């Protein structure tokens, strides 16, 4: 967010719901970071870059982590196009291998991609991720015997809104996922059930407050935006340990919850 002047000049054009408060955002982010660290998560930082916008704090979208290296995305939102190149600099500096990059007319955003298991990758066909981007993703994955499952998503609020697959799906354990079923394609929901996923249903009243955007920081150990008591209770009933952070400024206004604020690089299977 840099400073108040930068926020004033950009929040409307980036389609934030309202103007973020810088001091409030700093407080929220410190709480978010502290929760990550106290739950045994190793935290790395993407360096500053002069071509990215406030949207770049939602760093999930610019890349995809695989066992074979990172895939650099190609953003469907024009203002975010410089982000994958900025991520490449950070990955190369850290010695993190890069499997490839989405190119040409293809678009792919990390918020549209979720691992269902070690051999199955789900991808949403949305306004941010197109058919050519999905084709290129499959070309990267199929030589490694990874099945790519496509979930065509509805128009919903249109091209200007941020609506990813992970707006309606957050896997939080091997057989457990948080979902918002009213916007989920029936064949995709049936696929989850056929694979014996238990579904934690988010009520309509908690969809816009990011009840479905839940970050797994361990098996059935999750981090979510505060203010979604029904979803929290359902997660706890499903056996989850739940941590919350205040996210009015850094999450709700920009449409990016805890999954969006992080780019997981490696998870240990237990």
Residue, then its C-alpha position, 0 to 999 in steps of 0.5 A: x500500500x506504500x502510503x496514503x497518497x498511493x492508496x488514494x490514487x489506486x484503490x478505485x481503479x483496482x476495484x477495492x470495495x472501499x478505501x483501505x486505512x493504512x494504519x489499520x492495514x498495518x495492524x491487521x497484517x502484523x496480526x496475520x503474520x504473527x499467527x503464521x509464525x506462531x503456528x510453525x509456518x516458515x515465512x519468506x518475503x517477496x521484495x518490493x518492486x516498482x511496477x506492482x500495485x496494491x493487488x500484489x499483496x495477494x501473492x497467491x495469484x502470480x504463481x503456482x507451486x508444484x513438486x517440479x518447480x514453480x509455474x509463473x502465471x499470466x494475469x487475467x487482470x491487466x493491472x496485475x500483469x507485472x506480478x509474475x515477473x516480479x515473483x520470478x526474481x524472488x524465486x531465482x534469488x532464493x534458488x527455487x526452480x521454475x518449471x515454466x510460465x504461461x505465455x501468449x494469449x493464455x491467462x492463469x491466476x493462482x487463485x483459480x488453482x487448488x490441489x485436491x491431492x498429490x496427483x490431482x489439480x483443480x483449475x477454474x475456468x473464469x474471467x481470470x483464467x482462460x482455456x489457453x491458460x488451462x491448456x498450457x497448465x495441462x501441458x506442464x502437468x501431464x508429463x508428471x502424471x498429474x490429472x488437471x480437472x477443470x471447473x467452469x465457473x459462472x458469470x456471477x458479478x462479471x469480469x470486473x469482480x475477483x471471482x476465483x475457484x478458491x472463492x468457493x473452495x478451500x481444501x483444508x485436509x486430505x478429505x475436507x474442504x470448505x465450499x460455497x455450494x450455490x456457486x459451485x458447478x454440479x459436476x465438480x461438487x459431485x467429483x469432490x463427493x466421489x473422492x470422499x471429501x467432507x464439505x464444510x458449507x459456508x452460509x450465504x450470509x458469510x460468503x462476502x465476508x470471506x467465510x470460504x477463503x480459509x488457509x490450511x496451515x496444517x492438516x485440519x489447522x486453519x486460518x480465516x478472517x474473523x467475523x464468520x462465526x457459522x463457518x468457524x463453528x462448522x469447521x470446529x465441528x469437523x475437527x479443525x483448529x481455527x485461528x482468526x485475524x481481523x481482515x477488514x482492511x487487508x482482506x475484505x476490501x480487496x477481495x483477498x483472504x488468507x489463501x490469497x495473502x500467501x503463496x505456499x511453497x512447500x507443505x509437509x504431508x503428515 
